[in-house]
Amino acid sequence: FVFCCFTGLAFIDVKTLNKECLFTTSNGQIWIKKQRQKTKKWSHIPLLPQAKAIIDKYGKHSIREQGLLLPTPTNQKMNAYLKEIAELCGINKNLTTHCARHTFATTVTLANRVSMESVSKMLGHSSILMTKTYARILDNSIEDEMKDLENRLNF
């Protein structure tokens, strides 16, 4: 779930993630380049340090013998675990694996000023209109942008 929060990948795309999906650029940045199972569109995602740490954690796990990067239960089992965690933490939300994709789109990227176009490409959307369904404008994002504008105007 946390890996999905830092990559925006859907559960099935994490379940099938293998080392062939990882690419290193000339400047040493690791990217995930993977065709989404649901839409067949490509996701291009620079790997954040938090996601890389999770991949590294399972470097010697037996799942690697199958060519996969991360051990994953079934989506149904993962959602059951998330429901249990939500109850224990007093979270009044139906947590599912798909919530992680929303978290990546909103809290991790858009709220940190990653462009809608970049988020769309990372999520593997064919249209920016699809990405806009994830984009909730957060009040603190508006406040930060207006403070930046105020500073640029130098009043």
N, C-alpha and C positions, 0 to 999 in steps of 0.2 A: 504494500500500500504506500509506504513512504517512498519507495523507488518511483512509483507512478506519479506521486506528488511532485517529484523533481524532474520527471521526463515528459509527462503528459501522455504516456503510452496507455492504451487500453489494456485490460487484463490479459486478453488472448495474445496481444502482441508482446507482452512481457513473458508470458508462458512459453512462447516460441522464440524468444530472443537468443541468438547464438553469436559466437565470436565473429562470424562473417558479417554481422551487422555493425561491427565497430570499425571505425576508420580513424586513422591519425593523420592530421594535416601536417604540412611542412613546418608549422610553428609548434607542433607538439600537442595541439588540442584534439581530444578524442570526441568523435561524433558518432551518434547512432544514425544509421541510414537504413530504414526498414520499410518495406511495403506493408501497409495496414491490411490486416486480414479482412476487415469488414468492407472497406471501400476500394481496396487495391491501389489507393493513392500512396505516394511516398511521404514518409516523415523524415525530416532532416533535423536532428536535435544535437546541439553541442552538449556534451556531458558535463553537468555541474559536479563540483567536488563531492557533494553529498551522495549523488547517484553512483559516482565512480567508487566511493568508499563501500557502498553496498555490493557492487560487483566484485570488488577486491576481497571483501569478507568471505565470499563463497568460492574463492579461487581454488581451494582444495576439496570442495564438496563433490560427492559422488555424481551429482547431476552433470558435472563437466564431462564425465565419460560418455554421456549421451549427446554431447555437443552443445548443451544448453548452458546459459550463464547463471540462472537463478532457480532455486527450488521453489515451486509454487504448488499450493494445494489446488483443488478445483475452485472455480469461481463461486459456486454455491457454499463451499466450506469457508472460503475467505470472507464472504458476506456474513456468514453466521458468526465468525470471529469478530468482525467489525461491529455487529449488532451487540454482541456481548461486551465488547470494550466500551461502546457508547453507553450502555446501561450502567456499567461500573463507574464511568466517569460523569454520569449525570448529563450526558449530551442528548438533548431532545431532538435528534435528527436521525433520519433513516440513513445511516452510513452504509455505503456500498463501495465496491472497487471503483465505480465510475465517478464517485465524488473526488477521487484523487485527480482525475483528468480535469475536473472543474477547478480544483485547487491550483493545479499547475497553470491553467489558463488565466485565472483571476488573481489569486494571491501571489503566486511566484513570479509570473511574467507581467501581466498588464498593470498590476498595482506597483510594479517596479519599473514602469516606463518602457517595457519592451513593446515595440510597435505591433499593432493588430496584424499587419502583413507578416511579420516574423512569426508571431504566435500561430497564425493560420498555416504557415509552411511547416512549423514544427509539429502541429497536430495532424498534418496530412489532410487538411480540408481542401476541397476542390474550389470552394468559393469563400471569400471573406465573410459573406453573409452567414455561413455556417458558424464561423468563429464568433460573430457578434452575439450569438445566442449564449455564449459563455461570458461575454463581457458585461459585467455589472460595474457600472461606474461607482467607485467607492468615494464617499465624502472626503476622506483624508487624501485621496489622490487628487481630487479637485482642489482641495486646500493647498496641497504641495505645489501643484502646477500654478495656481494663482500667486503663491509666494514667489515662485521663480519669475513669473511675469512681473510682479511688483519690483523685484530686484533688478531685472533687466531695464525697466522703465526709469529706475533711479529717482523716485519722487521723495 
